[in-house]
Amino acid sequence: MRKIEFSWPEGKRGALTTSWDDGTIHDRRLVEIHNKNGLKGTWNLNSGNLGQTGNSWHDRIQPEEVTTLYAGHEVAVHSVNHPWLQRQPDDVILAEILEDRRALEALVGYPVRGMALPFGSYDQRVLKILAAAGIVHCRPTTRTESFGLPADFMEWATTCHHKADLMDLWDKFINFRCSDGLFYVWGHSYEFANDNNWEHFEEFAKVAGAYDNCWMATNMEIYDYVTAYRSLQFSVDLGMVRNTSAVKVWLLVSGELKSVDSGAVAAL
């Protein structure tokens, strides 16, 4: 029998994604670092806070910046007002998510269906409401210092916060032997300004960006790809496969790299 294994696009040996919360003005510098090094990120915004000013490191970006600043990345939900969702009635949770989606979609021009949880706080009631509001991937603040794919994208734990020893974890990652390795960093851009340590992430981005055997992707691109792979339909003898998704998928068949175009049936 053929052995079927996951592969990242074009046979890349791993993937890297990042996620950043709150939309402060320091996203401008962090986006620049991503773009310079070829990294991809997901930027979780509170539409109700856009344009607000306060302490210098908490000033939010302007609504009119969103489309151009985050071009090539993903904009995702962080709720309108950043409440503790577990403390809210069902209807308030639903409104916080739907209204954030509505406002952000009007800015970016595409469906916004990813999310980071305010304060990382949730329970199963919250997740049920988020799913009903159209959210398909959701990030708490849980970090594992490991490189596996989530069993459930609605409880998508990260590898680490950006304050972790990124270089040590990266060394472990590039020696990770599984074909589905994922390095996932999260944090807040204002923390770099607050701690005056931008070089911590700049060094990591430079090293990771130079590693050409890693797929750089947004959270949604990871979700779409993994979901497409998990949805592949095989014949009983594993000699044929149908890809019903809108995403081209790669896989290893007894160690040989194969690809299946969107909507195609392929012999293996």
C-alpha positions in Angstrom: 0.0 0.0 0.0 1.2 3.5 -0.8 2.3 5.6 2.1 0.6 9.1 2.0 2.3 12.0 3.9 1.7 15.7 4.2 3.9 18.2 2.3 4.0 21.9 2.3 3.8 23.7 -1.1 6.5 22.7 -3.6 7.9 20.2 -1.1 9.1 22.9 1.4 10.2 21.2 4.6 8.4 23.6 6.9 6.3 26.7 7.2 6.5 30.0 9.1 3.6 32.2 10.1 3.2 35.1 12.6 0.3 36.8 14.4 0.2 40.4 15.9 -2.5 42.0 18.0 -4.0 45.4 18.5 -2.9 47.5 15.5 -0.7 50.0 17.2 1.4 52.4 15.1 4.5 50.2 15.6 2.9 47.7 13.2 4.4 50.0 10.5 7.9 49.1 11.4 7.1 45.4 12.0 5.3 45.1 8.7 8.4 46.6 7.1 10.6 44.0 8.7 8.3 41.3 7.4 8.3 42.6 3.9 12.1 43.1 3.8 12.7 39.5 4.8 9.8 37.8 3.0 7.8 36.9 6.1 4.0 36.8 6.2 1.8 37.8 9.1 -1.7 38.1 10.4 -2.7 41.4 12.0 -5.6 41.2 14.4 -7.3 44.6 14.7 -10.0 46.1 16.9 -12.0 48.3 14.5 -13.4 50.3 17.3 -9.9 51.4 18.4 -8.5 52.4 15.0 -7.2 56.0 14.9 -7.2 56.3 18.7 -4.4 58.1 20.5 -3.1 57.8 24.1 0.2 56.7 25.4 2.7 56.9 22.5 3.2 53.2 22.2 -0.5 52.5 22.3 -1.5 54.9 19.5 -3.5 53.0 16.9 -3.1 53.1 13.1 -5.6 55.1 11.1 -8.4 53.2 9.3 -7.2 54.6 6.0 -3.8 52.9 6.5 -5.2 49.4 6.8 -5.4 48.4 3.2 -2.0 49.6 2.1 -0.1 48.8 5.3 -1.1 45.2 5.5 -1.1 44.5 1.8 0.2 41.0 1.1 -0.6 39.9 4.7 -3.9 39.0 6.5 -6.1 41.3 8.5 -8.1 39.4 11.1 -10.6 40.0 13.9 -9.7 41.0 17.4 -13.3 42.2 18.4 -14.5 45.8 18.1 -13.6 46.9 21.7 -11.3 44.2 23.1 -13.5 42.9 25.9 -13.0 39.7 28.0 -15.3 37.6 25.8 -16.0 35.0 28.5 -17.6 37.7 30.6 -20.0 38.8 27.9 -23.6 37.6 27.1 -23.9 35.6 23.9 -25.4 38.5 21.9 -22.6 40.8 22.9 -20.0 38.3 21.8 -21.7 37.9 18.5 -22.0 41.6 17.9 -18.3 42.2 18.8 -17.2 39.7 16.2 -19.7 40.4 13.4 -19.3 44.2 13.6 -15.5 43.8 13.7 -15.7 41.6 10.6 -18.0 44.1 8.9 -15.8 47.1 9.5 -12.5 45.4 8.6 -14.0 43.8 5.4 -15.1 47.3 4.3 -11.5 48.4 4.6 -9.6 45.5 3.1 -12.1 44.2 0.5 -12.0 40.5 1.3 -13.8 38.2 3.8 -12.2 38.5 7.2 -12.5 35.1 8.9 -9.5 34.7 11.2 -9.2 35.9 14.8 -7.0 36.4 17.8 -8.8 36.2 21.2 -8.7 39.4 23.3 -6.6 38.6 26.4 -6.3 35.0 25.0 -9.5 34.3 27.0 -12.2 31.8 25.9 -14.3 28.8 26.7 -16.3 26.4 24.6 -19.3 28.7 24.7 -17.2 31.5 23.2 -15.8 29.3 20.5 -19.3 28.1 19.4 -20.4 31.7 19.0 -17.2 32.6 17.0 -17.8 29.7 14.6 -21.4 30.8 14.2 -20.1 34.3 13.3 -18.0 32.8 10.5 -14.6 32.6 12.2 -12.6 29.6 10.9 -9.2 30.0 12.7 -8.8 31.4 16.2 -5.6 32.0 18.2 -5.4 32.1 22.0 -2.2 33.1 23.8 -1.2 29.4 24.4 2.3 28.6 23.3 3.9 25.2 23.1 7.5 25.6 21.9 6.7 22.8 19.4 6.1 22.7 15.7 3.0 20.6 15.1 -0.2 21.4 13.3 -3.4 22.1 15.3 -6.0 19.4 15.6 -8.5 22.2 15.8 -7.8 25.5 14.1 -10.3 27.2 16.5 -7.9 26.5 19.4 -4.7 27.2 17.5 -1.8 27.3 19.9 1.4 29.0 18.8 5.0 27.9 19.0 6.1 30.9 21.0 5.7 34.6 21.9 8.2 36.9 20.3 10.0 37.3 23.6 11.1 33.6 23.5 14.6 32.6 22.5 13.6 32.7 18.8 17.0 31.7 17.5 17.3 28.6 19.7 13.8 27.5 18.6 14.6 28.2 15.0 17.6 25.9 15.2 15.4 23.2 16.6 12.8 23.8 13.9 15.2 23.4 11.0 16.2 20.1 12.4 12.6 19.0 12.9 12.1 15.7 11.0 8.4 15.7 10.3 7.1 17.0 6.9 4.4 19.1 8.5 6.5 21.3 10.7 5.1 24.8 11.5 6.9 27.7 13.3 4.2 30.1 14.7 5.2 33.4 16.4 2.8 35.8 18.0 3.1 39.1 19.9 2.5 42.9 19.9 4.5 45.4 17.9 4.4 47.9 20.8 6.4 45.6 23.0 9.4 46.0 20.8 9.2 49.8 21.2 8.5 49.5 24.9 11.4 47.2 25.5 13.7 48.9 22.9 14.7 45.6 21.4 13.6 45.6 17.8 16.9 43.9 16.9 15.6 40.7 18.7 13.0 40.1 15.9 15.0 41.7 13.1 17.8 39.2 13.6 15.3 36.3 13.6 13.5 37.7 10.5 16.8 38.0 8.6 17.8 34.4 9.4 14.4 32.9 8.8 13.9 34.8 5.6 17.1 33.5 4.2 16.1 29.9 4.7 14.7 29.0 1.3 13.2 25.6 2.4 10.4 27.2 4.4 7.0 28.4 3.1 6.1 31.9 4.4 2.4 32.2 4.9 -0.4 34.1 6.7 -2.5 32.3 9.3 -5.3 32.0 6.7 -3.0 30.6 4.0 -1.9 27.9 6.5 -5.5 27.2 7.4 -6.6 27.0 3.8 -3.7 24.7 2.8 -3.9 22.3 5.7 -7.7 22.1 5.4 -7.4 21.4 1.7 -4.9 18.6 2.4 -7.1 17.1 5.1 -10.1 17.1 2.7 -8.4 15.2 -0.1 -10.5 12.2 -1.4 -8.7 9.0 -2.2 -9.6 5.8 -4.0 -9.6 2.7 -1.9 -6.2 1.5 -3.2 -4.8 5.1 -2.7 -4.0 5.1 -6.4 -6.2 8.2 -7.2 -6.9 11.4 -5.4 -9.4 14.2 -5.9 -8.8 17.7 -4.7 -12.2 19.4 -4.1 -10.6 22.6 -2.7 -9.6 25.9 -4.4 -6.0 25.3 -3.4 -3.2 23.3 -5.1 -2.0 20.6 -2.8 1.3 18.8 -2.6 1.8 15.4 -0.9 4.4 12.7 -0.5 3.4 9.3 -2.0 5.8 6.7 -0.7 8.4 9.4 -0.4 7.9 10.9 -3.9 6.5 14.5 -4.2 3.2 14.8 -6.0 0.8 17.7 -6.6 -2.9 17.9 -7.2 -4.4 21.0 -8.8 -7.6 22.6 -7.5 -10.6 20.6 -8.6 -8.5 17.9 -10.3 -8.4 14.1 -10.1 -4.8 12.7 -10.2 -3.3 9.3 -10.5 -0.7 8.5 -7.9 
